[in-house]
């Protein structure tokens, strides 16, 4: 297929197909990831760890297995980034979806500590590692959307796979919310397994859609010119070390805030405040629904005024809302719980998450983009996402239920992101895409 043929394909049905596939596939993968986080805070501590543990120790152990997935994510980013830059984006997306779906389904079949003893948490950790590796390579969905996008719509197109995250969260929270109405004995006995077992059906749908995708025009040009990076990871660290560090810094606030507002809060609201599961799940679910609209809106705005202004505004709001958020949650009022979740997730988080795909993709050239973005994104996830809920639960327990350490955690992450965004260059009318278009990109010889 020559360049004109690819452009014709992009202008007809491929755009809609790519956007739909990136959204649905990402939603399914993150559904798998989020039901684990929900179960880790609500269920796993009671079922997969020794009954001799105190409730706090059991919850910390359970949430630690959630954090294991984040430790595995950078390795998934390295592996799938390497092959995504050498073999293409599509094949990696099919493989990551399979890994996530099978691991999630098997968790739904897992025997508990009562049945197999210490083998239960061991198997749980192993399956969680597989999940982490799979989601570590999922950034390819964002690259598919951005690399297909017209120059002036990369923020909007890149927001489509980002919408898959709240869609997955909405679906996961909705399914868990439904089974949470079961009597507690039935919920613990078999109800929690339903969301995990349903995953296999969703994966089948996602695979059907992803298998029909074509490779992106940008990577197809690299393949035709036979300029694929031989060692993408080495090229990234040799030529883009600053951009990797900036990607980590730019990412940590949104990731840290997101997992406090969606994972940690489930434990804090139910175990510390004694609120019903359904109340906090409703807040997260409605906020996720609204975020399906605000994420693409922030992507569109970033196409008009730039990535940095939108990112800075969202990060400042995230910093400001940290304290009032917990005040509103503490009231126990369903209306205020929902409002707090909407402000934190649907406004503050969405403002930074919408333009993120385009912002990060514009930091790296096509030859190493999968690897570069995945490394920066997934390393940030260890700091913000993996450590966040675990540190927050420990600090709240150690301080007798005070939420102030969690507020301080969010503020610190926001300050790191603000500094990183100020240091980073604006990319929406420049960056590596512009360099490649103008013929100024680094040649194979320059890249090593």
N, C-alpha and C positions, 0 to 999 in steps of 0.2 A: 504494500500500500504506500503510494508516494504521498508527499506533503499535502497536495491539493485534495487527494482522496480523504486523508485524515481530517482536514478542515471541513470538507463536506459532511463527513460523518458526525463531527462535533456539532455542526449547525442543525442537524436533523434530530434523530431520536436518541443519540448517545447521551446528550446532556441530561435529559429527563431520566434515562435509565441509570446513569451514574449517580445522580443525586438521590434517586429512590433507593438504589442499592447501598449507597454509603450511609444513608439514614437508617434503613431497616436493619442492615447487617450490624451496624454499631449499636443500635438499640437492643438487639438480641444479645450481643456479647456483654453489654453493660447490664442488662437484666440479670444474666448469669452472675456477674460480679457483685451486683448489689444485693441479690437475695442472700448471698453468703454473708455480706456485712450485716444485714438485718438479722439473720439467724444467729450470727456470732454474738450479737448483743442481747438477743431475746431468748435463745434456745440452747446453743451449743455448750455453754458453760455448765448447764444442768445435765446434759446428756452424754458428753464425750470426755468429761474429766472426773477425777475421783470425787465421790460424794463426801470425802473427808475435807475437801477444800472449803474454805469460807466462801460466801457469795461473791465477795470482792475478788478473791484469788481465782475463783472459777471464771468470773467474767474477764479478768485480766488475761488469764491463760487462753480463753476463747478468742478475745480480741487480738492477742498476739499471733494466733494463726491467721487472722485477717491481715495483719501486718506482713506476714511471710509472703503473701501474694505480691506486695509492693516491692519486697526485696528481690523477688524473681522477675519483676517487670523489666528492669534494665537489661537483664540477660536476654529476655525475649526481644527487647528492642535491638540489642546488638546482633542477635542471631537472624531475626527476620529483616532487620535493616540491611545487614550484609547481603542476604540473598535477594531482598527486594530491590537493591541497587544493582545487582548483577543479573538477576533473572526476570525481574519485573514485579509490579505491585499486585497484580491479580492473583497469582499463584499463592502468595503469602497470605492474602486475605481469606482465601478458601481454607488454607491449613489452620490459621488461627481460629476461625469459627468452629472448625471441627474439634480442635483441642478444648476450647471453652465448653462446647456443648456436651461432649462426652464426659469430661470431668464433673460438670455440674450434675448431670444425670446420675452418675455413680455416687455422688454425695447423697443424693436422695435415697439411695439403697443402702447406705452405710449402717452397719450394726453399731449399737451404742457401747459405752464403757461397761455397762452392766452385762452385756453379752460377751465381749471379747477383751475387756480390760484395757491395758495400755496400748494395745494394737489400734484401738479406736482413734485416739488423737494422732498416732503416727500416720495412719492412712488418711486422716483428715488433712494433715499438713502436706502430704505428698500430692493429694488432689488439688490442694490450694496452690502448690507450686506450679502445677500444670496450668491452672487458671491464670496465674500471674504471668507465665511465659506467653500464653496466648494473647492476653490483653496487652502485653508489652509490644506486640507487633501490630496492634490494631490501628496505629497511626497511619498506616497505608491507606485506610479509607479516606482520611482527610486529604492525603496527597492526591488521591484519585480525583476528588472534587476540585481541589485548587489547581491542579495541572490541566484540567479540562476547562477551567474558567476563563472567560474574557478578562483582559487586563483590569478593566474598571469594575469587575464584579467578583474578584477573588475573595473579598471579605464575606459577601453574601453566599457564594457557592461553598466556601469553606465552613460556613455556619451549619450547613446541612448535616454533616456527620456529627458536629457538636450537639445538634438537637437530639441525636440518638442517645446521648447520655441522660438528659431528663426524661426522655421517652422510656428508656430502660428502667430508670428509677421509678417513674410513674407506674409502669407495668409491675415491677417488683413489689413496690409498696402497696399497690392495689390488690395484688394476689395475696400478699401477706396480711393485708388488712381484712380481706374476706375470710381467710382461715383463722384469723385471730378471734373471730366471733365464736369459734367453737369453744366448748367447755375446756378449761385449762388442761385437764387430764387427757382429753382427746387431741388437743393441739400438740401437746408434748409427745403423745404416743405415735401419731401418724399425720396430723394436720400440717406440720411444718414441712413434711416431705413433698407435699403436692407442688409447691412452686418449683422445686428442683426437678421433679419428674416431668413437668410440663415443658421444660427447656428443650427436650429432644424434638418436640413438634416444631417449636420456633426455629431451631437450627435447620431443620429440613427446609423450611420456607426461605431462610437466609441463604442457604447453599444454592437453591434453585435460582435465586436472583443473582448472586455473585458469579456463578458459573457462566452467565450470559454476558458478562462485561468484556469489553475490549481493553487492551493496554492503553495507557494515557499517551496523547500525542508527544508530550515532552520526552517521556522515556523511550518511545518508539524512535524518535530522532537519535537518541543516544545509541540505541541498538543498531540502527542503520549505519551510523557513522563508526560503529565499533569502538566507541570511546568509553565503554563501561569501566568504572573504577575496579582495579584488580583487588585492592584491599580498602574498601570504603571507610572502615573504621579508622585505619591509619591516616587516610587522607583527611578525614574530619578533624582529628586531633592535630594534624600537622598544619592544616590551612585555616581551620575555623575554631581554634580553642576559645577565643573570646566569645564567639557567638554561642558556643555550647554553654559556657558559664552564664551568659546573659539569659539564655533560654531557661536555665534552671532558676535563676533569680526572678525572672518575669513570671514564672509559673507557680512558685511556692505559695503565694498568698491565696490565689483562687483555689488551689488544691487543698490547702490546709483548712480554709474556711468552709469549703464544700463538705469535707468529711466530718467536720465538727457539726455542721448543720444537718447532716443526713445520717450519720452513723453514731457518733458520740452522743448526740442528743437523745437517741432512743434509749440508751442506758440511763442517762442523767434524768430524763423525764419520768421513766418508769420506776427505776430502783431508788434514786435519790429523792425525787419529788413525789413519787407515788401516783403519778398520773396514769390513766388508762392507756393501754397500748394504742387503742383506736384513735385517741385524741392527737397524739404526736404523729401517728402515721397519716392521719387526715391532713395535718398541716404540711407535711413533706409532699404528700400526693398532689394537693392542690397547687402548691408552689411549683412543682415539676410541670404541671399542666400549663401554668402561665408562662413558664420559662420556654416552652415550645414556641411562643410568640416573641418573647423578648430577646432570645439568642439571635435569631436572624435579623431582628431590628438593629441590634448593636453591630452585627456584621455589615449591614447596609450603611449605617452611619459611618463606620470606619472606612468604607469605600469613598465617602464624600469628604470627610475632614481628616482622615488619617487614623492609623492604629493607635498611636501614642495617646492622643487626647482621650479617646474612649477608654483605653486601658487605665490611664491615670484617674479618670473620674470614677470608674468602677472600683479601683483599689482604695481610693479615699473613702468612698461610701462603705466599703467593706470594713475599713478601720473604724469608721464612725458608728456603724450599727452593732459592733461586737458587744458593747455593754448593754444598750437598750434591748437587744435581742434576748438576753438572759432575764432581764427584768420582766419582759412580756411573757416569756415561757413560765417563769415562776408563779405568775398569777393563776395558772391552771385554767384560765378562760379559753374555751375553744376558739372564740373569735380572735383573741390576742395571739394565741399560738399560731393560728393560720396566718394572721397578718405579719407576725415576726418572720415566719418561714418565707412568705412571699417577698418581703423586703430584702431579706438576706440572700435568698436564692434567685428569685425571679428578676430582681433589679440589680443588686450589687454583683453577684456571681455572674449573671448573664452578660453584664457589661464587659467583663474581661474575657469571658469564655467564647463569646460570639466571634470576635476578630482573631482569636488565638491561632486557628489553623493557618490562615493567610499570613499572619505576622511571623510565625515560626518558619513556614515554608519559604518565605521571602528572605530568610537569613542564610539559606544554603543553596548551592547549585544542584541541578537535576541529578548529576552523577552521584552525589553523596547525600541527597536530600532525605531519603528514607532513614539512613543511618544517623545523620546529624540531628534531625528533629527527634527521632525516637530516643537517642541517648539523653539529650537535654530534658525532654519531657518526662521520661521515666525515672531519671535520677531525682528530679524534683518531686516525683510522686512518693519516693521513700521518705523525704523530709516532711512534706506536707500531708500526704495521704496515709502512708503506712504508720508513721510515728505519731501523727496527730491524735487519733482516737485513743491509742494506748497511753500516751503521755497524759492526755486530758483525764481519762478515767482514773489513772493512778493519782494525779494531783488532786482531783476532787475528793478521792477517798482519803488521801493523806492530810487534807485540810478540813476534814469533817463536813464535806459537802459544799464548800465554797467554790463558786464559779470564777472567781477573780484570776486564778492561774490560767484558765482557758482563754479569758479575755486578753491577758498579757501575751499568750502564745499567738493569738490571731494578730495582735498589734505588731509584734516582732516580725512576723512573716510579711505583713503589709509594708512595713518599713523597708525590708529587703527588696520587695518587688518595686516599690517606688524608686529606690536608688537605681535598680537595674533598668527600669524603663527610661529614666532620665539619661542614663549612660548610653543605652541602645539608640541606634539611628532610626529615623522614620523610614519605613520600607514600602509604603503602599504606592509610591510613584518611583521607586528605585529598587534596591535590593538585588538579589541574584537573578531574578527574572529579567529585570531591565538590562543587566549586564549581558545576559545571554542573547537578548533580542538585538542589542547594539553591536554584538560581536566582540564585546570586551571581556567575555568570560575567560576564566583561566583555561589554558590549553592543557592537553593531556601531559605535555612535558612539564608545565608549571605545577601541575597537580602531583607530579612524581611518576 
